[in-house]
Amino acid sequence: MQKNQFMFIVGLLVCAIVAIFALINSQTVAINLFFYKFEGVSQAVVIFVSAALGALIVTLLGLVKHIILKNEVRRYKKETKDLIAQVDALTARTQDLTEKLQVAEAKNEVPIDVVQPNDN
């Protein structure tokens, strides 16, 4: 079973538990929300709205994290592309210098732009 399937099943179970809990507690209640007071609201509605708001908040937080990670991946891909271009340029430069050195050794000369390491 894949992770997404497992999470979907767990989500369905949580929704079923919340629905059963809300239906069992269907009395009317008074709700004080900062400056507002709601009277005669079904407790089931309060439970459903609370669960829905919690799910919305979790979804928004997950979306923010997803966007941040997506931007980070994009940045790393660009950095990788730049580094590959640098490696290709250095490889081409190394091949060019190797060819110059081989030509110079064949003529018993050392080109000015080729630095030879010390054998110490």
C-alpha positions in Angstrom: 0.0 0.0 0.0 1.4 3.4 -1.0 1.7 6.2 1.5 -1.0 8.3 -0.3 -3.5 5.5 -0.1 -2.8 4.9 3.6 -3.2 8.6 4.3 -6.5 8.7 2.4 -7.8 5.8 4.4 -6.7 7.4 7.7 -8.4 10.6 6.6 -11.6 8.8 5.8 -11.6 7.1 9.2 -11.0 10.5 10.9 -13.9 12.0 9.0 -16.2 9.1 9.9 -15.3 9.4 13.6 -15.9 13.2 13.5 -19.3 12.7 11.8 -20.4 10.0 14.3 -19.2 12.2 17.2 -21.1 15.2 15.8 -24.3 13.3 15.2 -24.2 11.9 18.8 -23.8 15.4 20.1 -26.6 17.2 18.3 -27.9 19.5 21.1 -28.0 23.2 20.6 -25.4 25.3 22.3 -24.5 29.0 22.7 -21.1 30.0 21.3 -19.2 33.1 22.4 -16.7 34.1 19.6 -14.9 37.2 20.8 -17.5 40.0 20.3 -20.3 37.8 18.8 -22.6 35.4 20.5 -24.4 32.7 18.6 -27.3 31.0 20.3 -29.2 27.9 19.3 -26.4 26.5 17.1 -26.3 22.8 16.7 -23.3 21.2 18.4 -22.9 19.0 15.3 -22.5 22.1 13.1 -19.9 23.5 15.5 -17.9 20.2 15.4 -18.1 20.1 11.5 -17.0 23.7 11.1 -14.2 23.3 13.6 -12.9 20.1 11.8 -13.2 21.9 8.4 -11.3 24.9 9.6 -8.6 22.7 11.1 -8.3 20.8 7.8 -8.1 24.1 5.9 -5.3 25.4 8.2 -3.3 22.2 7.8 -3.8 22.4 4.0 -2.6 26.0 3.9 0.4 25.2 6.0 1.3 22.2 3.8 0.9 24.3 0.7 3.3 27.0 2.1 5.8 24.3 2.9 5.4 22.8 -0.6 6.0 26.1 -2.3 9.1 26.7 -0.2 10.5 23.3 -1.1 9.6 23.7 -4.7 11.5 27.0 -4.9 14.5 25.4 -3.1 14.5 22.5 -5.7 14.4 25.1 -8.5 17.3 27.0 -7.0 19.4 23.8 -6.6 18.6 22.7 -10.2 19.8 26.1 -11.5 22.9 25.8 -9.3 23.6 22.3 -10.6 23.2 23.5 -14.2 25.7 26.3 -13.6 28.2 24.0 -11.9 27.9 21.5 -14.9 28.6 24.4 -17.3 31.7 25.3 -15.2 32.9 21.7 -15.3 32.4 21.5 -19.0 34.3 24.8 -19.5 37.2 23.5 -17.3 37.2 20.2 -19.1 37.5 21.9 -22.4 40.2 24.2 -21.1 42.1 21.2 -19.7 41.8 19.4 -23.1 43.1 22.5 -24.9 46.0 22.9 -22.6 46.8 19.2 -22.8 46.8 19.4 -26.6 49.1 22.5 -26.5 51.5 20.7 -24.1 51.6 17.6 -26.3 52.4 19.8 -29.4 55.0 21.7 -27.5 56.7 18.6 -26.1 56.8 17.2 -29.7 58.7 20.4 -30.7 60.7 20.4 -27.4 59.1 23.7 -26.4 57.0 24.8 -23.4 54.1 27.1 -24.2 53.8 30.2 -22.0 50.2 29.6 -20.9 50.9 26.0 -19.7 52.2 25.8 -16.1 54.2 22.7 -15.4 54.1 21.4 -11.8 57.3 21.1 -9.8 58.7 17.6 -9.4 59.9 18.2 -5.8 
